[in-house]
Amino acid sequence: MKKIDKPLYESLGRQLKEARLKKGYSLEFVGDMVGKSKVSVKRYEDGKMRVDNDTLDRICSVLDVKPLRINPTIEPVPNFVDALLINFLKLDTDAQRIVLMMLKFDNVDEIMEILKE
């Protein structure tokens, strides 16, 4: 998992755990319902493993929560530009630098070469 993704998955995991405990479900029960092991569910909750969209949808269905309500990066914003700015400002400075480079260069290979320096 990339360093930049870690806070997102930790926040998502805390919310999944809170929803599971509120329902009174065990890790094993949720895992059985979504076709994952209890260890995987625990790793999702701890933010130590990425959860793919299909699995997240299944977990949210079992916990009776809406994925958009549980995703900490999706916020109501007035327009697309505001959404971009809000999410850009949440990035650390290295990630902001990469985004700015991506906007400057058409070729991703050029960016990767610069980052290696």
C-alpha positions in Angstrom: 0.0 0.0 0.0 1.3 3.4 -0.9 2.1 5.8 1.9 -0.4 8.3 0.5 -3.2 5.7 0.7 -2.6 4.7 4.3 -4.7 7.4 6.0 -7.6 6.8 3.7 -7.6 3.0 4.4 -7.1 3.6 8.2 -10.1 6.0 8.3 -12.2 3.6 6.1 -11.2 0.7 8.4 -12.2 2.5 11.5 -15.6 3.3 10.0 -16.1 -0.3 8.9 -15.2 -1.6 12.4 -17.6 0.9 14.0 -20.4 -0.2 11.8 -19.6 -3.9 12.4 -19.6 -3.5 16.2 -22.8 -1.5 16.1 -24.4 -4.4 14.4 -22.9 -6.8 16.9 -21.3 -8.9 14.1 -18.0 -10.8 14.5 -15.1 -10.6 12.1 -15.8 -14.2 11.1 -19.5 -13.5 10.4 -18.7 -10.6 8.1 -15.9 -12.6 6.4 -18.2 -15.5 5.8 -20.9 -13.2 4.3 -18.5 -11.5 1.9 -16.3 -14.5 1.0 -13.2 -13.4 2.9 -11.4 -14.7 5.9 -11.8 -13.0 9.3 -8.1 -12.1 9.1 -8.7 -10.2 5.8 -11.7 -8.3 7.4 -9.5 -7.5 10.4 -6.7 -6.2 8.1 -9.3 -4.0 6.2 -10.5 -2.6 9.6 -6.9 -1.9 10.7 -6.2 -0.1 7.4 -3.4 -2.6 6.7 -4.8 -4.0 3.5 -6.6 -2.4 0.5 -10.2 -3.3 0.1 -11.3 -3.5 -3.6 -14.6 -1.8 -4.6 -16.5 -5.1 -5.0 -15.5 -6.3 -1.5 -16.3 -2.9 0.0 -19.7 -2.9 -1.6 -20.4 -6.4 -0.2 -19.2 -5.4 3.3 -21.3 -2.3 3.3 -24.3 -4.3 2.2 -23.8 -6.8 5.1 -23.3 -3.9 7.5 -26.3 -2.0 6.0 -24.3 1.2 5.3 -23.9 3.1 2.1 -20.4 3.1 0.6 -20.6 6.8 -0.1 -21.4 7.6 3.5 -18.4 5.5 4.7 -15.8 6.8 2.3 -13.9 9.6 4.1 -12.7 11.3 0.9 -16.1 11.8 -0.7 -17.5 15.1 0.5 -20.3 17.2 -0.8 -18.8 20.0 -2.8 -20.4 22.7 -5.0 -18.5 21.8 -8.1 -15.8 19.8 -9.7 -13.1 22.4 -9.4 -13.7 22.7 -5.7 -13.6 18.9 -5.3 -10.2 18.8 -7.1 -8.8 21.6 -4.9 -10.1 20.1 -1.7 -8.6 16.7 -2.5 -5.3 18.2 -3.8 -4.8 20.1 -0.5 -5.3 16.8 1.4 -2.2 15.3 -0.3 1.2 15.5 1.3 3.8 17.8 -0.5 5.4 14.9 -2.4 2.1 13.8 -3.8 1.2 17.4 -4.7 4.5 17.7 -6.5 3.7 14.5 -8.5 0.3 15.9 -9.5 1.7 19.1 -10.6 4.3 17.3 -12.7 1.6 15.2 -14.3 -0.2 18.3 -15.3 2.9 19.7 -16.9 4.0 16.6 -18.9 2.1 14.6 -21.4 4.3 11.5 -21.0 4.2 9.7 -17.7 7.6 8.2 -18.5 9.1 11.7 -18.3 7.6 12.1 -14.8 9.0 8.8 -13.7 12.5 9.7 -14.9 12.4 13.0 -13.0 11.2 11.3 -9.8 14.1 8.8 -10.0 16.6 11.7 -9.9 
